[in-house]
Amino acid sequence: MSTLRSVAPVFATSDLGRWLDHYRALGFVVERYGDEYGFAVLDGVELHVTVDPDHDPLRTAGCAYLHVDDADELHARWSGVTGGRAVAPVDTPYGLREGAQIDPDGNLLRYGSPLAG
């Protein structure tokens, strides 16, 4: 029986260079594959991106959830990156501390870590 080993969400962008620059600024190692596709990798998490000239953040933006060790530390690291929007972590009733990073194309990276105690 085959086992699932990883997942790599594919986001859309109208500007590949801008997307790669934004994720590089977040600390990802980025790579362009031709003029219409790219990758971003950080700590074993892999994101893909494809150019869609009709990309509309209100209709075609994507989302991924990242499980992290420390949501506050990640927010501090990512909140100074320009071009996107950082959302500060908050405690949730389901035992996680969650924050978010929204890239210039409206794609959402939600992230969370377990609450202490």
KOLGU-4560 file (N, C-alpha, C; in nm, 3 decimals, padded with zeros to 5 digits):
<recs>
<n_xx: 00.084 n_yy: -00.118 n_zz: 00.000 ca_xx: 00.000 ca_yy: 00.000 ca_zz: 00.000 c_xx: 00.089 c_yy: 00.124 c_zz: 00.000 mol: A seq: 1 type: MET>
<n_xx: 00.060 n_yy: 00.218 n_zz: -00.086 ca_xx: 00.138 ca_yy: 00.341 ca_zz: -00.096 c_xx: 00.108 c_yy: 00.432 c_zz: 00.022 mol: A seq: 2 type: SER>
<n_xx: 00.211 n_yy: 00.506 n_zz: 00.067 ca_xx: 00.199 ca_yy: 00.597 ca_zz: 00.179 c_xx: 00.217 c_yy: 00.740 c_zz: 00.131 mol: A seq: 3 type: THR>
<n_xx: 00.130 n_yy: 00.830 n_zz: 00.175 ca_xx: 00.148 ca_yy: 00.972 ca_zz: 00.144 c_xx: 00.271 c_yy: 01.023 c_zz: 00.220 mol: A seq: 4 type: LEU>
<n_xx: 00.357 n_yy: 01.097 n_zz: 00.153 ca_xx: 00.482 ca_yy: 01.141 ca_zz: 00.215 c_xx: 00.492 c_yy: 01.291 c_zz: 00.233 mol: A seq: 5 type: ARG>
<n_xx: 00.430 n_yy: 01.369 n_zz: 00.145 ca_xx: 00.436 ca_yy: 01.514 ca_zz: 00.158 c_xx: 00.330 c_yy: 01.575 c_zz: 00.067 mol: A seq: 6 type: SER>
<n_xx: 00.313 n_yy: 01.704 n_zz: 00.081 ca_xx: 00.220 ca_yy: 01.776 ca_zz: -00.003 c_xx: 00.285 c_yy: 01.909 c_zz: -00.041 mol: A seq: 7 type: VAL>
<n_xx: 00.257 n_yy: 01.957 n_zz: -00.160 ca_xx: 00.309 ca_yy: 02.086 ca_zz: -00.205 c_xx: 00.196 c_yy: 02.163 c_zz: -00.272 mol: A seq: 8 type: ALA>
<n_xx: 00.132 n_yy: 02.253 n_zz: -00.199 ca_xx: 00.025 ca_yy: 02.331 ca_zz: -00.261 c_xx: 00.079 c_yy: 02.416 c_zz: -00.375 mol: A seq: 9 type: PRO>
<n_xx: -00.005 n_yy: 02.438 n_zz: -00.474 ca_xx: 00.032 ca_yy: 02.520 ca_zz: -00.590 c_xx: -00.052 c_yy: 02.647 c_zz: -00.585 mol: A seq: 10 type: VAL>
<n_xx: 00.016 n_yy: 02.760 n_zz: -00.568 ca_xx: -00.050 ca_yy: 02.889 ca_zz: -00.564 c_xx: -00.046 c_yy: 02.954 c_zz: -00.702 mol: A seq: 11 type: PHE>
<n_xx: -00.129 n_yy: 03.054 n_zz: -00.721 ca_xx: -00.130 ca_yy: 03.131 ca_zz: -00.847 c_xx: -00.071 c_yy: 03.269 c_zz: -00.822 mol: A seq: 12 type: ALA>
<n_xx: -00.009 n_yy: 03.322 n_zz: -00.927 ca_xx: 00.043 ca_yy: 03.457 ca_zz: -00.923 c_xx: 00.029 c_yy: 03.522 c_zz: -01.059 mol: A seq: 13 type: THR>
<n_xx: 00.020 n_yy: 03.652 n_zz: -01.060 ca_xx: 00.022 ca_yy: 03.724 ca_zz: -01.187 c_xx: 00.163 c_yy: 03.773 c_zz: -01.218 mol: A seq: 14 type: SER>
<n_xx: 00.256 n_yy: 03.760 n_zz: -01.123 ca_xx: 00.393 ca_yy: 03.809 ca_zz: -01.140 c_xx: 00.489 c_yy: 03.713 c_zz: -01.069 mol: A seq: 15 type: ASP>
<n_xx: 00.549 n_yy: 03.623 n_zz: -01.145 ca_xx: 00.635 ca_yy: 03.519 ca_zz: -01.087 c_xx: 00.753 c_yy: 03.579 c_zz: -01.011 mol: A seq: 16 type: LEU>
<n_xx: 00.819 n_yy: 03.678 n_zz: -01.069 ca_xx: 00.934 ca_yy: 03.739 ca_zz: -01.002 c_xx: 00.897 c_yy: 03.798 c_zz: -00.867 mol: A seq: 17 type: GLY>
<n_xx: 00.785 n_yy: 03.868 n_zz: -00.860 ca_xx: 00.740 ca_yy: 03.927 ca_zz: -00.734 c_xx: 00.711 c_yy: 03.819 c_zz: -00.631 mol: A seq: 18 type: ARG>
<n_xx: 00.645 n_yy: 03.710 n_zz: -00.674 ca_xx: 00.612 ca_yy: 03.601 ca_zz: -00.582 c_xx: 00.740 c_yy: 03.539 c_zz: -00.527 mol: A seq: 19 type: TRP>
<n_xx: 00.835 n_yy: 03.510 n_zz: -00.615 ca_xx: 00.961 ca_yy: 03.449 ca_zz: -00.571 c_xx: 01.037 c_yy: 03.543 c_zz: -00.478 mol: A seq: 20 type: LEU>
<n_xx: 01.040 n_yy: 03.672 n_zz: -00.509 ca_xx: 01.107 ca_yy: 03.770 ca_zz: -00.422 c_xx: 01.042 c_yy: 03.775 c_zz: -00.284 mol: A seq: 21 type: ASP>
<n_xx: 00.909 n_yy: 03.771 n_zz: -00.280 ca_xx: 00.839 ca_yy: 03.777 ca_zz: -00.152 c_xx: 00.872 c_yy: 03.655 c_zz: -00.065 mol: A seq: 22 type: HIS>
<n_xx: 00.867 n_yy: 03.537 n_zz: -00.123 ca_xx: 00.895 ca_yy: 03.417 ca_zz: -00.045 c_xx: 01.043 c_yy: 03.406 c_zz: -00.009 mol: A seq: 23 type: TYR>
<n_xx: 01.132 n_yy: 03.458 n_zz: -00.093 ca_xx: 01.274 ca_yy: 03.466 ca_zz: -00.058 c_xx: 01.291 c_yy: 03.555 c_zz: 00.066 mol: A seq: 24 type: ARG>
<n_xx: 01.221 n_yy: 03.668 n_zz: 00.070 ca_xx: 01.228 ca_yy: 03.759 ca_zz: 00.184 c_xx: 01.174 c_yy: 03.694 c_zz: 00.311 mol: A seq: 25 type: ALA>
<n_xx: 01.080 n_yy: 03.600 n_zz: 00.297 ca_xx: 01.028 ca_yy: 03.527 ca_zz: 00.413 c_xx: 01.126 c_yy: 03.421 c_zz: 00.462 mol: A seq: 26 type: LEU>
<n_xx: 01.231 n_yy: 03.395 n_zz: 00.385 ca_xx: 01.332 ca_yy: 03.297 ca_zz: 00.426 c_xx: 01.332 c_yy: 03.169 c_zz: 00.347 mol: A seq: 27 type: GLY>
<n_xx: 01.242 n_yy: 03.158 n_zz: 00.250 ca_xx: 01.236 ca_yy: 03.038 ca_zz: 00.167 c_xx: 01.351 c_yy: 03.041 c_zz: 00.066 mol: A seq: 28 type: PHE>
<n_xx: 01.398 n_yy: 02.923 n_zz: 00.028 ca_xx: 01.488 ca_yy: 02.909 ca_zz: -00.086 c_xx: 01.397 c_yy: 02.895 c_zz: -00.208 mol: A seq: 29 type: VAL>
<n_xx: 01.413 n_yy: 02.983 n_zz: -00.305 ca_xx: 01.322 ca_yy: 02.984 ca_zz: -00.420 c_xx: 01.397 c_yy: 02.945 c_zz: -00.546 mol: A seq: 30 type: VAL>
<n_xx: 01.321 n_yy: 02.891 n_zz: -00.640 ca_xx: 01.377 ca_yy: 02.852 ca_zz: -00.768 c_xx: 01.272 c_yy: 02.873 c_zz: -00.876 mol: A seq: 31 type: GLU>
<n_xx: 01.315 n_yy: 02.931 n_zz: -00.984 ca_xx: 01.229 ca_yy: 02.952 ca_zz: -01.101 c_xx: 01.243 c_yy: 02.832 c_zz: -01.193 mol: A seq: 32 type: ARG>
<n_xx: 01.133 n_yy: 02.786 n_zz: -01.248 ca_xx: 01.135 ca_yy: 02.681 ca_zz: -01.349 c_xx: 01.069 c_yy: 02.737 c_zz: -01.473 mol: A seq: 33 type: TYR>
<n_xx: 01.151 n_yy: 02.795 n_zz: -01.561 ca_xx: 01.097 ca_yy: 02.859 ca_zz: -01.679 c_xx: 01.034 c_yy: 02.993 c_zz: -01.645 mol: A seq: 34 type: GLY>
<n_xx: 00.946 n_yy: 03.038 n_zz: -01.731 ca_xx: 00.882 ca_yy: 03.168 ca_zz: -01.712 c_xx: 00.747 c_yy: 03.161 c_zz: -01.641 mol: A seq: 35 type: ASP>
<n_xx: 00.699 n_yy: 03.040 n_zz: -01.612 ca_xx: 00.564 ca_yy: 03.030 ca_zz: -01.559 c_xx: 00.549 c_yy: 02.942 c_zz: -01.436 mol: A seq: 36 type: GLU>
<n_xx: 00.659 n_yy: 02.898 n_zz: -01.376 ca_xx: 00.648 ca_yy: 02.808 ca_zz: -01.262 c_xx: 00.764 c_yy: 02.832 c_zz: -01.168 mol: A seq: 37 type: TYR>
<n_xx: 00.741 n_yy: 02.811 n_zz: -01.039 ca_xx: 00.847 ca_yy: 02.826 ca_zz: -00.941 c_xx: 00.820 c_yy: 02.744 c_zz: -00.816 mol: A seq: 38 type: GLY>
<n_xx: 00.923 n_yy: 02.742 n_zz: -00.730 ca_xx: 00.917 ca_yy: 02.665 ca_zz: -00.605 c_xx: 00.971 c_yy: 02.752 c_zz: -00.492 mol: A seq: 39 type: PHE>
<n_xx: 00.924 n_yy: 02.726 n_zz: -00.372 ca_xx: 00.977 ca_yy: 02.788 ca_zz: -00.251 c_xx: 00.984 c_yy: 02.680 c_zz: -00.144 mol: A seq: 40 type: ALA>
<n_xx: 01.100 n_yy: 02.667 n_zz: -00.078 ca_xx: 01.120 ca_yy: 02.561 ca_zz: 00.021 c_xx: 01.178 c_yy: 02.621 c_zz: 00.148 mol: A seq: 41 type: VAL>
<n_xx: 01.121 n_yy: 02.584 n_zz: 00.262 ca_xx: 01.170 ca_yy: 02.627 ca_zz: 00.392 c_xx: 01.142 c_yy: 02.516 c_zz: 00.493 mol: A seq: 42 type: LEU>
<n_xx: 01.246 n_yy: 02.470 n_zz: 00.561 ca_xx: 01.232 ca_yy: 02.369 ca_zz: 00.666 c_xx: 01.153 c_yy: 02.246 c_zz: 00.620 mol: A seq: 43 type: ASP>
<n_xx: 01.172 n_yy: 02.205 n_zz: 00.497 ca_xx: 01.103 ca_yy: 02.087 ca_zz: 00.446 c_xx: 00.963 c_yy: 02.114 c_zz: 00.393 mol: A seq: 44 type: GLY>
<n_xx: 00.915 n_yy: 02.237 n_zz: 00.407 ca_xx: 00.785 ca_yy: 02.275 ca_zz: 00.352 c_xx: 00.808 c_yy: 02.328 c_zz: 00.211 mol: A seq: 45 type: VAL>
<n_xx: 00.733 n_yy: 02.274 n_zz: 00.115 ca_xx: 00.750 ca_yy: 02.312 ca_zz: -00.024 c_xx: 00.621 c_yy: 02.373 c_zz: -00.077 mol: A seq: 46 type: GLU>
<n_xx: 00.634 n_yy: 02.492 n_zz: -00.137 ca_xx: 00.522 ca_yy: 02.559 ca_zz: -00.202 c_xx: 00.558 c_yy: 02.572 c_zz: -00.350 mol: A seq: 47 type: LEU>
<n_xx: 00.459 n_yy: 02.557 n_zz: -00.435 ca_xx: 00.477 ca_yy: 02.577 ca_zz: -00.578 c_xx: 00.393 c_yy: 02.696 c_zz: -00.621 mol: A seq: 48 type: HIS>
<n_xx: 00.428 n_yy: 02.754 n_zz: -00.735 ca_xx: 00.352 ca_yy: 02.867 ca_zz: -00.787 c_xx: 00.350 c_yy: 02.858 c_zz: -00.938 mol: A seq: 49 type: VAL>
<n_xx: 00.238 n_yy: 02.896 n_zz: -00.995 ca_xx: 00.224 ca_yy: 02.902 ca_zz: -01.140 c_xx: 00.168 c_yy: 03.038 c_zz: -01.180 mol: A seq: 50 type: THR>
<n_xx: 00.211 n_yy: 03.085 n_zz: -01.294 ca_xx: 00.163 ca_yy: 03.213 ca_zz: -01.344 c_xx: 00.024 c_yy: 03.194 c_zz: -01.404 mol: A seq: 51 type: VAL>
<n_xx: -00.067 n_yy: 03.279 n_zz: -01.361 ca_xx: -00.202 ca_yy: 03.284 ca_zz: -01.416 c_xx: -00.231 c_yy: 03.430 c_zz: -01.446 mol: A seq: 52 type: ASP>
<n_xx: -00.226 n_yy: 03.469 n_zz: -01.573 ca_xx: -00.248 ca_yy: 03.610 ca_zz: -01.605 c_xx: -00.387 c_yy: 03.660 c_zz: -01.565 mol: A seq: 53 type: PRO>
<n_xx: -00.481 n_yy: 03.569 n_zz: -01.543 ca_xx: -00.615 ca_yy: 03.607 ca_zz: -01.500 c_xx: -00.634 c_yy: 03.593 c_zz: -01.350 mol: A seq: 54 type: ASP>
<n_xx: -00.524 n_yy: 03.576 n_zz: -01.276 ca_xx: -00.534 ca_yy: 03.559 ca_zz: -01.131 c_xx: -00.605 c_yy: 03.678 c_zz: -01.068 mol: A seq: 55 type: HIS>
<n_xx: -00.703 n_yy: 03.648 n_zz: -00.987 ca_xx: -00.779 ca_yy: 03.749 ca_zz: -00.914 c_xx: -00.779 c_yy: 03.706 c_zz: -00.767 mol: A seq: 56 type: ASP>
<n_xx: -00.709 n_yy: 03.779 n_zz: -00.679 ca_xx: -00.701 ca_yy: 03.738 ca_zz: -00.540 c_xx: -00.836 c_yy: 03.714 c_zz: -00.473 mol: A seq: 57 type: PRO>
<n_xx: -00.942 n_yy: 03.776 n_zz: -00.522 ca_xx: -01.073 ca_yy: 03.755 ca_zz: -00.462 c_xx: -01.139 c_yy: 03.625 c_zz: -00.508 mol: A seq: 58 type: LEU>
<n_xx: -01.089 n_yy: 03.567 n_zz: -00.618 ca_xx: -01.151 ca_yy: 03.445 ca_zz: -00.670 c_xx: -01.056 c_yy: 03.326 c_zz: -00.674 mol: A seq: 59 type: ARG>
<n_xx: -00.927 n_yy: 03.349 n_zz: -00.696 ca_xx: -00.838 ca_yy: 03.236 ca_zz: -00.725 c_xx: -00.721 c_yy: 03.222 c_zz: -00.629 mol: A seq: 60 type: THR>
<n_xx: -00.719 n_yy: 03.297 n_zz: -00.520 ca_xx: -00.612 ca_yy: 03.284 ca_zz: -00.422 c_xx: -00.621 c_yy: 03.149 c_zz: -00.351 mol: A seq: 61 type: ALA>
<n_xx: -00.506 n_yy: 03.099 n_zz: -00.307 ca_xx: -00.499 ca_yy: 02.970 ca_zz: -00.238 c_xx: -00.465 c_yy: 02.987 c_zz: -00.092 mol: A seq: 62 type: GLY>
<n_xx: -00.461 n_yy: 02.873 n_zz: -00.023 ca_xx: -00.434 ca_yy: 02.873 ca_zz: 00.120 c_xx: -00.361 c_yy: 02.745 c_zz: 00.159 mol: A seq: 63 type: CYS>
<n_xx: -00.269 n_yy: 02.757 n_zz: 00.252 ca_xx: -00.203 ca_yy: 02.639 ca_zz: 00.311 c_xx: -00.190 c_yy: 02.664 c_zz: 00.461 mol: A seq: 64 type: ALA>
<n_xx: -00.195 n_yy: 02.556 n_zz: 00.538 ca_xx: -00.179 ca_yy: 02.565 ca_zz: 00.683 c_xx: -00.045 c_yy: 02.503 c_zz: 00.720 mol: A seq: 65 type: TYR>
<n_xx: 00.034 n_yy: 02.577 n_zz: 00.798 ca_xx: 00.165 ca_yy: 02.531 ca_zz: 00.841 c_xx: 00.164 c_yy: 02.506 c_zz: 00.991 mol: A seq: 66 type: LEU>
<n_xx: 00.201 n_yy: 02.386 n_zz: 01.031 ca_xx: 00.219 ca_yy: 02.355 ca_zz: 01.173 c_xx: 00.361 c_yy: 02.397 c_zz: 01.209 mol: A seq: 67 type: HIS>
<n_xx: 00.377 n_yy: 02.485 n_zz: 01.308 ca_xx: 00.507 ca_yy: 02.539 ca_zz: 01.343 c_xx: 00.534 c_yy: 02.520 c_zz: 01.493 mol: A seq: 68 type: VAL>
<n_xx: 00.661 n_yy: 02.535 n_zz: 01.531 ca_xx: 00.698 ca_yy: 02.521 ca_zz: 01.672 c_xx: 00.657 c_yy: 02.641 c_zz: 01.755 mol: A seq: 69 type: ASP>
<n_xx: 00.668 n_yy: 02.762 n_zz: 01.696 ca_xx: 00.645 ca_yy: 02.884 ca_zz: 01.772 c_xx: 00.584 c_yy: 02.991 c_zz: 01.681 mol: A seq: 70 type: ASP>
<n_xx: 00.453 n_yy: 03.007 n_zz: 01.689 ca_xx: 00.382 ca_yy: 03.101 ca_zz: 01.602 c_xx: 00.428 c_yy: 03.245 c_zz: 01.626 mol: A seq: 71 type: ALA>
<n_xx: 00.459 n_yy: 03.280 n_zz: 01.750 ca_xx: 00.502 ca_yy: 03.417 ca_zz: 01.778 c_xx: 00.639 c_yy: 03.446 c_zz: 01.716 mol: A seq: 72 type: ASP>
<n_xx: 00.730 n_yy: 03.351 n_zz: 01.722 ca_xx: 00.862 ca_yy: 03.370 ca_zz: 01.663 c_xx: 00.851 c_yy: 03.383 c_zz: 01.512 mol: A seq: 73 type: GLU>
<n_xx: 00.767 n_yy: 03.299 n_zz: 01.450 ca_xx: 00.750 ca_yy: 03.308 ca_zz: 01.306 c_xx: 00.689 c_yy: 03.442 c_zz: 01.266 mol: A seq: 74 type: LEU>
<n_xx: 00.590 n_yy: 03.487 n_zz: 01.342 ca_xx: 00.529 ca_yy: 03.618 ca_zz: 01.314 c_xx: 00.634 c_yy: 03.729 c_zz: 01.324 mol: A seq: 75 type: HIS>
<n_xx: 00.718 n_yy: 03.725 n_zz: 01.427 ca_xx: 00.821 ca_yy: 03.828 ca_zz: 01.443 c_xx: 00.916 c_yy: 03.826 c_zz: 01.324 mol: A seq: 76 type: ALA>
<n_xx: 00.949 n_yy: 03.709 n_zz: 01.275 ca_xx: 01.040 ca_yy: 03.696 ca_zz: 01.162 c_xx: 00.976 c_yy: 03.746 c_zz: 01.033 mol: A seq: 77 type: ARG>
<n_xx: 00.849 n_yy: 03.716 n_zz: 01.012 ca_xx: 00.781 ca_yy: 03.748 ca_zz: 00.887 c_xx: 00.715 c_yy: 03.885 c_zz: 00.886 mol: A seq: 78 type: TRP>
<n_xx: 00.692 n_yy: 03.945 n_zz: 01.001 ca_xx: 00.614 ca_yy: 04.069 ca_zz: 01.005 c_xx: 00.687 c_yy: 04.187 c_zz: 00.943 mol: A seq: 79 type: SER>
<n_xx: 00.819 n_yy: 04.180 n_zz: 00.932 ca_xx: 00.894 ca_yy: 04.289 ca_zz: 00.872 c_xx: 00.906 c_yy: 04.281 c_zz: 00.721 mol: A seq: 80 type: GLY>
<n_xx: 00.853 n_yy: 04.175 n_zz: 00.660 ca_xx: 00.863 ca_yy: 04.158 ca_zz: 00.515 c_xx: 00.757 c_yy: 04.245 c_zz: 00.448 mol: A seq: 81 type: VAL>
<n_xx: 00.801 n_yy: 04.328 n_zz: 00.355 ca_xx: 00.708 ca_yy: 04.416 ca_zz: 00.285 c_xx: 00.645 c_yy: 04.344 c_zz: 00.166 mol: A seq: 82 type: THR>
<n_xx: 00.536 n_yy: 04.397 n_zz: 00.119 ca_xx: 00.469 ca_yy: 04.344 ca_zz: 00.001 c_xx: 00.352 c_yy: 04.254 c_zz: 00.032 mol: A seq: 83 type: GLY>
<n_xx: 00.350 n_yy: 04.197 n_zz: 00.148 ca_xx: 00.239 ca_yy: 04.112 ca_zz: 00.190 c_xx: 00.175 c_yy: 04.172 c_zz: 00.314 mol: A seq: 84 type: GLY>
<n_xx: 00.108 n_yy: 04.089 n_zz: 00.388 ca_xx: 00.045 ca_yy: 04.135 ca_zz: 00.513 c_xx: 00.059 c_yy: 04.028 c_zz: 00.618 mol: A seq: 85 type: ARG>
<n_xx: 00.111 n_yy: 04.064 n_zz: 00.734 ca_xx: 00.124 ca_yy: 03.973 ca_zz: 00.846 c_xx: 00.007 c_yy: 03.993 c_zz: 00.941 mol: A seq: 86 type: ALA>
<n_xx: -00.049 n_yy: 03.883 n_zz: 00.990 ca_xx: -00.157 ca_yy: 03.887 ca_zz: 01.088 c_xx: -00.103 c_yy: 03.824 c_zz: 01.216 mol: A seq: 87 type: VAL>
<n_xx: -00.104 n_yy: 03.900 n_zz: 01.325 ca_xx: -00.046 ca_yy: 03.854 ca_zz: 01.452 c_xx: -00.118 c_yy: 03.731 c_zz: 01.506 mol: A seq: 88 type: ALA>
<n_xx: -00.044 n_yy: 03.642 n_zz: 01.569 ca_xx: -00.106 ca_yy: 03.522 ca_zz: 01.627 c_xx: -00.200 c_yy: 03.555 c_zz: 01.743 mol: A seq: 89 type: PRO>
<n_xx: -00.303 n_yy: 03.473 n_zz: 01.754 ca_xx: -00.398 ca_yy: 03.481 ca_zz: 01.865 c_xx: -00.422 c_yy: 03.340 c_zz: 01.918 mol: A seq: 90 type: VAL>
<n_xx: -00.462 n_yy: 03.333 n_zz: 02.045 ca_xx: -00.498 ca_yy: 03.204 ca_zz: 02.104 c_xx: -00.636 c_yy: 03.163 c_zz: 02.055 mol: A seq: 91 type: ASP>
<n_xx: -00.650 n_yy: 03.035 n_zz: 02.024 ca_xx: -00.779 ca_yy: 02.984 ca_zz: 01.977 c_xx: -00.841 c_yy: 02.895 c_zz: 02.084 mol: A seq: 92 type: THR>
<n_xx: -00.974 n_yy: 02.877 n_zz: 02.081 ca_xx: -01.039 ca_yy: 02.789 ca_zz: 02.179 c_xx: -01.005 c_yy: 02.642 c_zz: 02.157 mol: A seq: 93 type: PRO>
<n_xx: -00.945 n_yy: 02.608 n_zz: 02.044 ca_xx: -00.912 ca_yy: 02.468 ca_zz: 02.016 c_xx: -00.764 c_yy: 02.437 c_zz: 02.043 mol: A seq: 94 type: TYR>
<n_xx: -00.698 n_yy: 02.522 n_zz: 02.123 ca_xx: -00.565 ca_yy: 02.489 ca_zz: 02.175 c_xx: -00.446 c_yy: 02.525 c_zz: 02.088 mol: A seq: 95 type: GLY>
<n_xx: -00.466 n_yy: 02.615 n_zz: 01.992 ca_xx: -00.354 ca_yy: 02.657 ca_zz: 01.908 c_xx: -00.336 c_yy: 02.808 c_zz: 01.917 mol: A seq: 96 type: LEU>
<n_xx: -00.216 n_yy: 02.852 n_zz: 01.891 ca_xx: -00.187 ca_yy: 02.994 ca_zz: 01.873 c_xx: -00.163 c_yy: 03.011 c_zz: 01.723 mol: A seq: 97 type: ARG>
<n_xx: -00.250 n_yy: 03.090 n_zz: 01.656 ca_xx: -00.248 ca_yy: 03.096 ca_zz: 01.511 c_xx: -00.228 c_yy: 03.238 c_zz: 01.460 mol: A seq: 98 type: GLU>
<n_xx: -00.150 n_yy: 03.247 n_zz: 01.352 ca_xx: -00.128 ca_yy: 03.372 ca_zz: 01.282 c_xx: -00.136 c_yy: 03.348 c_zz: 01.132 mol: A seq: 99 type: GLY>
<n_xx: -00.103 n_yy: 03.450 n_zz: 01.053 ca_xx: -00.114 ca_yy: 03.434 ca_zz: 00.908 c_xx: -00.018 c_yy: 03.529 c_zz: 00.837 mol: A seq: 100 type: ALA>
<n_xx: 00.015 n_yy: 03.490 n_zz: 00.716 ca_xx: 00.091 ca_yy: 03.574 ca_zz: 00.623 c_xx: 00.017 c_yy: 03.569 c_zz: 00.491 mol: A seq: 101 type: GLN>
<n_xx: -00.015 n_yy: 03.686 n_zz: 00.437 ca_xx: -00.084 ca_yy: 03.694 ca_zz: 00.309 c_xx: 00.014 c_yy: 03.753 c_zz: 00.208 mol: A seq: 102 type: ILE>
<n_xx: 00.036 n_yy: 03.682 n_zz: 00.098 ca_xx: 00.134 ca_yy: 03.729 ca_zz: 00.000 c_xx: 00.073 c_yy: 03.835 c_zz: -00.092 mol: A seq: 103 type: ASP>
<n_xx: 00.152 n_yy: 03.898 n_zz: -00.178 ca_xx: 00.100 ca_yy: 04.005 ca_zz: -00.263 c_xx: -00.013 c_yy: 03.962 c_zz: -00.357 mol: A seq: 104 type: PRO>
<n_xx: -00.028 n_yy: 03.831 n_zz: -00.381 ca_xx: -00.135 ca_yy: 03.781 ca_zz: -00.467 c_xx: -00.258 c_yy: 03.737 c_zz: -00.390 mol: A seq: 105 type: ASP>
<n_xx: -00.258 n_yy: 03.761 n_zz: -00.259 ca_xx: -00.373 ca_yy: 03.723 ca_zz: -00.177 c_xx: -00.370 c_yy: 03.580 c_zz: -00.129 mol: A seq: 106 type: GLY>
<n_xx: -00.264 n_yy: 03.503 n_zz: -00.161 ca_xx: -00.252 ca_yy: 03.366 ca_zz: -00.111 c_xx: -00.223 c_yy: 03.370 c_zz: 00.038 mol: A seq: 107 type: ASN>
<n_xx: -00.283 n_yy: 03.281 n_zz: 00.111 ca_xx: -00.279 ca_yy: 03.282 ca_zz: 00.257 c_xx: -00.197 c_yy: 03.166 c_zz: 00.312 mol: A seq: 108 type: LEU>
<n_xx: -00.101 n_yy: 03.199 n_zz: 00.396 ca_xx: -00.031 ca_yy: 03.098 ca_zz: 00.477 c_xx: -00.079 c_yy: 03.116 c_zz: 00.619 mol: A seq: 109 type: LEU>
<n_xx: -00.162 n_yy: 03.024 n_zz: 00.667 ca_xx: -00.202 ca_yy: 03.024 ca_zz: 00.808 c_xx: -00.103 c_yy: 02.935 c_zz: 00.878 mol: A seq: 110 type: ARG>
<n_xx: -00.071 n_yy: 02.968 n_zz: 01.002 ca_xx: 00.023 ca_yy: 02.886 ca_zz: 01.078 c_xx: -00.018 c_yy: 02.882 c_zz: 01.223 mol: A seq: 111 type: TYR>
<n_xx: 00.020 n_yy: 02.774 n_zz: 01.290 ca_xx: -00.017 ca_yy: 02.762 ca_zz: 01.429 c_xx: 00.077 c_yy: 02.672 c_zz: 01.506 mol: A seq: 112 type: GLY>
<n_xx: 00.085 n_yy: 02.699 n_zz: 01.636 ca_xx: 00.161 ca_yy: 02.615 ca_zz: 01.727 c_xx: 00.073 c_yy: 02.585 c_zz: 01.849 mol: A seq: 113 type: SER>
<n_xx: 00.101 n_yy: 02.472 n_zz: 01.915 ca_xx: 00.021 ca_yy: 02.439 ca_zz: 02.034 c_xx: 00.037 c_yy: 02.543 c_zz: 02.143 mol: A seq: 114 type: PRO>
<n_xx: -00.072 n_yy: 02.571 n_zz: 02.213 ca_xx: -00.064 ca_yy: 02.662 ca_zz: 02.328 c_xx: 00.018 c_yy: 02.596 c_zz: 02.438 mol: A seq: 115 type: LEU>
<n_xx: 00.093 n_yy: 02.677 n_zz: 02.510 ca_xx: 00.172 ca_yy: 02.625 ca_zz: 02.623 c_xx: 00.079 c_yy: 02.571 c_zz: 02.729 mol: A seq: 116 type: ALA>
<n_xx: 00.121 n_yy: 02.462 n_zz: 02.791 ca_xx: 00.043 ca_yy: 02.405 ca_zz: 02.901 c_xx: -00.061 c_yy: 02.317 c_zz: 02.850 mol: A seq: 117 type: GLY>
</recs>
